[in-house]
Amino acid sequence: MNSTKAVFERFVPENSVTYCCKLLDYFGFEFKIKKSRQTKLGDYRYTPKTKKHTITINNDLNQFSFLVTFLHEVAHLVTFNAHGRKAAPHGQEWKDNFKKIATPVLNESVFPAPVLLALTNYFKNPKAASCSDPILYNVLKKFDGPSDLIPLSKIPVGQSFEFNEKVYKKLEKKRTRSLCMEERSARRYLISEVAQVMLIED
């Protein structure tokens, strides 16, 4: 527990450390910190063979984004425990559980006032990813270090961008992904809207 507490002390706001530790202890999932992943901030997985629940979070998130992502993934675990695969990944059951899991830390001792206001509005109808809510995304980004990367969701259709050292053009926005063409090969790919990319100016 001490080593787990030390991890949370590094990655989440001080007044949320104890609560995060309690969630981990109560639900007994495996918790891993991952290097930055271009297409997701975190994930939850259940392995039927070992009956193991695993939550992973990227190591490059600011403390407020890390906490929101952690609670997002715990809500997936709670929803899976209650409904198995019958519930939609980001359906009403998950939304209700996300709100319930997050409520104990939705206060100004954990989040700065602008983030708390954005979160309060976000939780009226939580979306699949925090970056899908432009107001919450922009508020959380203010606490990041300097970066030239932006989520693919911010790239206009028809615009070129760099991703994983290749240049693509955004062709069509779908629900959670965009159809993009790799310009050198002209091959088309579906890329997650949360992927961090670099805009190529005309």
Backbone hydrogen bonds in HBPLUS format (Angstrom, degrees):
<---DONOR---> <-ACCEPTOR-->    atom                        ^
c    i                          cat <-CA-CA->   ^        H-A-AA   ^      H-
h    n   atom  resd res      DA  || num        DHA   H-A  angle D-A-AA Bond
n    s   type  num  typ     dist DA aas  dist angle  dist       angle   num
A0005-LYS N   A0001-MET O   2.76 MM   4  6.01 158.5  1.81 155.0 161.1     1
A0006-ALA N   A0002-ASN O   2.99 MM   4  6.22 150.5  2.08 142.0 149.9     2
A0007-VAL N   A0003-SER O   3.12 MM   4  6.42 144.9  2.24 139.9 148.5     3
A0007-VAL N   A0004-THR O   3.10 MM   3  5.12 120.9  2.46  95.0 109.5     4
A0008-PHE N   A0004-THR O   3.07 MM   4  6.46 164.9  2.10 156.3 158.7     5
A0009-GLU N   A0005-LYS O   2.83 MM   4  6.03 153.3  1.90 149.5 158.0     6
A0010-ARG N   A0006-ALA O   3.20 MM   4  6.36 134.4  2.42 134.1 144.2     7
A0010-ARG N   A0007-VAL O   3.07 MM   3  5.25 133.2  2.30  99.1 111.8     8
A0011-PHE N   A0007-VAL O   3.17 MM   4  6.47 142.3  2.31 144.0 154.4     9
A0011-PHE N   A0008-PHE O   3.10 MM   3  5.09 121.8  2.46  93.8 108.4    10
A0012-VAL N   A0008-PHE O   2.90 MM   4  5.55 162.4  1.93 157.5 155.7    11
A0016-SER N   A0013-PRO O   2.97 MM   3  5.56 162.7  2.00 124.4 127.7    12
A0017-VAL N   A0014-GLU O   3.31 MM   3  5.58 166.6  2.33 111.2 115.2    13
A0020-CYS N   A0016-SER O   3.02 MM   4  6.24 162.2  2.05 156.4 161.2    14
A0021-CYS N   A0017-VAL O   2.99 MM   4  6.25 160.3  2.03 155.4 161.0    15
A0022-LYS N   A0018-THR O   2.98 MM   4  6.24 151.5  2.06 145.7 153.6    16
A0023-LEU N   A0019-TYR O   3.00 MM   4  6.32 154.2  2.07 150.4 156.8    17
A0024-LEU N   A0020-CYS O   3.07 MM   4  6.33 163.3  2.10 151.2 155.1    18
A0025-ASP N   A0021-CYS O   2.90 MM   4  6.08 159.9  1.94 149.4 155.4    19
A0026-TYR N   A0022-LYS O   2.83 MM   4  5.89 160.6  1.87 149.4 154.7    20
A0027-PHE N   A0023-LEU O   3.01 MM   4  6.05 171.3  2.02 151.8 154.3    21
A0028-GLY N   A0024-LEU O   2.86 MM   4  5.51 136.7  2.05 135.7 146.6    22
A0030-GLU N   A0053-HIS O   2.79 MM  23  6.14 168.4  1.80 161.7 158.9    23
A0055-ILE N   A0030-GLU O   2.83 MM  25  6.23 163.7  1.86 171.5 176.9    24
A0032-LYS N   A0055-ILE O   2.94 MM  23  6.35 160.1  1.98 157.3 162.9    25
A0057-ILE N   A0032-LYS O   3.08 MM  25  6.63 148.4  2.18 156.5 165.9    26
A0034-LYS N   A0057-ILE O   2.87 MM  23  5.87 168.1  1.88 144.7 148.4    27
A0059-ASN N   A0034-LYS O   2.69 MM  25  5.64 137.6  1.86 172.6 172.6    28
A0196-GLN N   A0038-GLN O   3.02 MM 158  5.30 129.6  2.29 126.5 140.1    29
A0058-ASN N   A0041-LEU O   2.86 MM  17  5.49 158.4  1.91 167.4 160.6    30
A0043-ASP N   A0056-THR O   2.89 MM  13  5.40 148.7  1.99 143.1 149.1    31
A0056-THR N   A0043-ASP O   2.96 MM  13  5.40 160.0  2.00 150.8 156.8    32
A0045-ARG N   A0054-THR O   2.86 MM   9  5.22 155.8  1.92 151.6 158.5    33
A0054-THR N   A0045-ARG O   2.83 MM   9  5.22 161.6  1.86 158.7 162.7    34
A0047-THR N   A0052-LYS O   2.91 MM   5  5.29 164.1  1.94 151.6 156.6    35
A0051-LYS N   A0047-THR O   2.69 MM   4  5.41 124.3  2.00 149.5 166.9    36
A0052-LYS N   A0047-THR O   3.29 MM   5  5.29 141.6  2.45 136.2 138.6    37
A0066-PHE N   A0062-ASN O   2.84 MM   4  5.97 159.8  1.88 162.6 169.5    38
A0067-LEU N   A0063-GLN O   3.16 MM   4  6.21 159.8  2.20 134.2 139.0    39
A0068-VAL N   A0064-PHE O   3.07 MM   4  6.28 167.8  2.09 148.8 152.0    40
A0069-THR N   A0065-SER O   2.94 MM   4  6.05 161.2  1.97 148.1 153.5    41
A0070-PHE N   A0066-PHE O   2.83 MM   4  6.02 157.8  1.88 151.6 158.3    42
A0071-LEU N   A0067-LEU O   2.98 MM   4  6.20 166.5  2.00 156.1 158.4    43
A0072-HIS N   A0068-VAL O   2.94 MM   4  6.09 150.4  2.03 142.9 151.8    44
A0073-GLU N   A0069-THR O   3.02 MM   4  6.31 155.7  2.09 150.1 154.8    45
A0074-VAL N   A0070-PHE O   2.98 MM   4  6.28 155.2  2.04 149.8 157.2    46
A0075-ALA N   A0071-LEU O   2.96 MM   4  6.14 151.6  2.04 144.9 152.2    47
A0076-HIS N   A0072-HIS O   3.30 MM   4  6.72 138.4  2.49 135.0 145.3    48
A0076-HIS N   A0073-GLU O   3.06 MM   3  5.04 124.4  2.38  93.7 107.9    49
A0077-LEU N   A0073-GLU O   3.18 MM   4  6.60 152.6  2.26 146.1 152.5    50
A0078-VAL N   A0074-VAL O   2.94 MM   4  6.30 163.3  1.97 157.1 160.8    51
A0079-THR N   A0075-ALA O   2.97 MM   4  6.07 158.8  2.01 144.2 150.2    52
A0080-PHE N   A0076-HIS O   2.87 MM   4  6.07 154.5  1.94 147.8 155.0    53
A0081-ASN N   A0077-LEU O   2.89 MM   4  6.15 160.2  1.93 154.2 159.4    54
A0082-ALA N   A0078-VAL O   3.15 MM   4  6.35 145.6  2.27 141.2 149.8    55
A0083-HIS N   A0079-THR O   2.86 MM   4  5.90 154.3  1.93 151.1 158.3    56
A0084-GLY N   A0080-PHE O   2.69 MM   4  4.39 147.5  1.79 128.9 132.7    57
A0086-LYS N   A0083-HIS O   3.19 MM   3  5.69 156.8  2.25 134.7 135.8    58
A0091-GLY N   A0088-ALA O   3.13 MM   3  4.71 167.3  2.15 111.2 107.5    59
A0095-LYS N   A0091-GLY O   3.00 MM   4  6.30 164.6  2.03 155.3 160.2    60
A0096-ASP N   A0092-GLN O   2.90 MM   4  6.08 164.0  1.92 152.7 156.0    61
A0097-ASN N   A0093-GLU O   3.04 MM   4  6.26 157.8  2.09 145.0 151.3    62
A0098-PHE N   A0094-TRP O   2.77 MM   4  5.94 156.8  1.82 156.9 163.6    63
A0099-LYS N   A0095-LYS O   3.06 MM   4  6.29 165.4  2.09 150.6 153.6    64
A0100-LYS N   A0096-ASP O   3.07 MM   4  6.27 160.4  2.11 143.9 149.6    65
A0101-ILE N   A0097-ASN O   2.81 MM   4  5.96 162.5  1.84 152.9 157.4    66
A0102-ALA N   A0098-PHE O   2.93 MM   4  6.01 153.3  2.00 148.3 155.5    67
A0103-THR N   A0099-LYS O   2.98 MM   4  5.96 142.9  2.12 148.3 156.5    68
A0105-VAL N   A0102-ALA O   2.98 MM   3  5.83 156.7  2.04 130.8 137.1    69
A0106-LEU N   A0103-THR O   3.16 MM   3  5.18 164.1  2.19 109.4 114.4    70
A0107-ASN N   A0105-VAL O   2.88 MM   2  5.61 130.6  2.13 107.8  92.8    71
A0110-VAL N   A0107-ASN O   3.12 MM   3  5.80 161.7  2.16 116.6 122.3    72
A0111-PHE N   A0107-ASN O   3.07 MM   4  6.24 174.2  2.07 159.2 158.9    73
A0115-VAL N   A0112-PRO O   3.02 MM   3  5.46 118.4  2.41 112.4 127.2    74
A0116-LEU N   A0112-PRO O   2.91 MM   4  6.12 164.2  1.93 160.7 165.9    75
A0117-LEU N   A0113-ALA O   2.95 MM   4  6.11 159.4  1.99 154.4 158.8    76
A0118-ALA N   A0114-PRO O   3.12 MM   4  6.29 162.4  2.15 142.1 146.9    77
A0119-LEU N   A0115-VAL O   2.83 MM   4  6.03 156.2  1.88 152.0 159.1    78
A0120-THR N   A0116-LEU O   2.88 MM   4  6.03 156.4  1.94 146.7 153.2    79
A0121-ASN N   A0117-LEU O   3.14 MM   4  6.43 157.5  2.19 148.8 153.6    80
A0122-TYR N   A0118-ALA O   2.88 MM   4  6.06 153.2  1.95 142.3 151.0    81
A0123-PHE N   A0119-LEU O   2.86 MM   4  6.04 154.7  1.92 154.7 159.3    82
A0124-LYS N   A0121-ASN O   3.18 MM   3  5.51 161.6  2.22 108.4 113.7    83
A0125-ASN N   A0122-TYR O   3.13 MM   3  6.00 159.1  2.18 121.6 125.9    84
A0132-SER N   A0129-ALA O   2.87 MM   3  5.36 159.3  1.92 114.4 121.4    85
A0133-ASP N   A0130-SER O   3.14 MM   3  5.65 160.6  2.18 111.3 117.2    86
A0137-TYR N   A0133-ASP O   2.85 MM   4  5.93 168.9  1.86 165.5 169.3    87
A0138-ASN N   A0134-PRO O   2.99 MM   4  6.01 164.3  2.02 141.7 145.7    88
A0139-VAL N   A0135-ILE O   3.06 MM   4  6.27 155.8  2.12 148.4 155.1    89
A0140-LEU N   A0136-LEU O   2.92 MM   4  6.11 168.5  1.94 158.0 160.9    90
A0141-LYS N   A0137-TYR O   2.91 MM   4  6.05 154.1  1.98 149.7 157.4    91
A0142-LYS N   A0139-VAL O   3.29 MM   3  5.54 141.5  2.45 101.1 111.0    92
A0143-PHE N   A0140-LEU O   3.09 MM   3  5.79 164.0  2.12 119.0 123.9    93
A0144-ASP N   A0141-LYS O   2.96 MM   3  5.18 166.6  1.98 112.9 116.6    94
A0150-ILE N   A0197-VAL O   2.84 MM  47  5.46 159.4  1.88 154.4 159.7    95
A0197-VAL N   A0150-ILE O   2.73 MM  47  5.46 171.3  1.73 158.4 155.4    96
A0154-LYS N   A0151-PRO O   2.90 MM   3  5.70 163.7  1.93 124.2 129.0    97
A0152-LEU N   A0195-ALA O   2.80 MM  43  5.54 134.2  2.01 149.7 164.6    98
A0155-ILE N   A0152-LEU O   2.93 MM   3  5.25 162.0  1.96 114.3 120.4    99
A0153-SER N   A0193-GLU O   3.00 MM  40  4.77 141.4  2.16 147.2 135.3   100
A0159-GLN N   A0156-PRO O   3.10 MM   3  5.58 157.2  2.16 136.1 136.8   101
A0158-GLY N   A0170-LYS O   2.62 MM  12  5.26 164.8  1.65 150.1 155.8   102
A0170-LYS N   A0159-GLN O   3.03 MM  11  5.74 167.3  2.04 156.3 156.3   103
A0200-ILE N   A0160-SER O   3.14 MM  40  5.58 163.4  2.17 139.5 134.9   104
A0161-PHE N   A0168-TYR O   2.85 MM   7  5.43 151.8  1.93 148.4 155.4   105
A0168-TYR N   A0161-PHE O   2.81 MM   7  5.43 167.5  1.83 164.9 168.9   106
A0162-GLU N   A0198-MET O   2.81 MM  36  5.07 160.3  1.85 145.2 151.2   107
A0198-MET N   A0162-GLU O   3.03 MM  36  5.07 164.8  2.05 144.7 149.6   108
A0163-PHE N   A0166-LYS O   2.82 MM   3  5.41 160.9  1.85 157.4 163.4   109
A0166-LYS N   A0163-PHE O   3.09 MM   3  5.41 149.0  2.19 109.2 118.1   110
A0183-GLU N   A0167-VAL O   2.91 MM  16  5.93 153.5  1.98 145.4 154.2   111
A0169-LYS N   A0181-MET O   2.83 MM  12  5.21 142.6  1.97 135.8 147.9   112
A0181-MET N   A0169-LYS O   2.88 MM  12  5.21 158.1  1.93 147.1 152.4   113
A0171-LEU N   A0179-LEU O   2.80 MM   8  5.52 154.8  1.87 153.5 161.2   114
A0172-GLU N   A0179-LEU O   3.19 MM   7  5.09 153.8  2.27 139.3 142.2   115
A0179-LEU N   A0172-GLU O   2.74 MM   7  5.09 155.1  1.80 159.2 162.4   116
A0174-LYS N   A0177-ARG O   2.78 MM   3  5.36 150.4  1.87 152.6 161.6   117
A0193-GLU N   A0176-THR O   2.93 MM  17  5.65 166.7  1.94 144.8 140.6   118
A0178-SER N   A0191-ILE O   2.84 MM  13  5.42 155.3  1.90 146.4 152.7   119
A0191-ILE N   A0178-SER O   2.95 MM  13  5.42 163.4  1.97 151.9 153.8   120
A0180-CYS N   A0189-TYR O   2.75 MM   9  5.30 169.0  1.77 161.2 165.2   121
A0189-TYR N   A0180-CYS O   2.72 MM   9  5.30 161.0  1.75 157.7 164.5   122
A0182-GLU N   A0187-ARG O   2.76 MM   5  5.46 159.1  1.81 168.1 171.1   123
A0186-ALA N   A0182-GLU O   2.69 MM   4  5.27 140.0  1.85 159.6 172.9   124
A0195-ALA N   A0192-SER O   3.14 MM   3  5.45 163.6  2.16 110.2 115.2   125
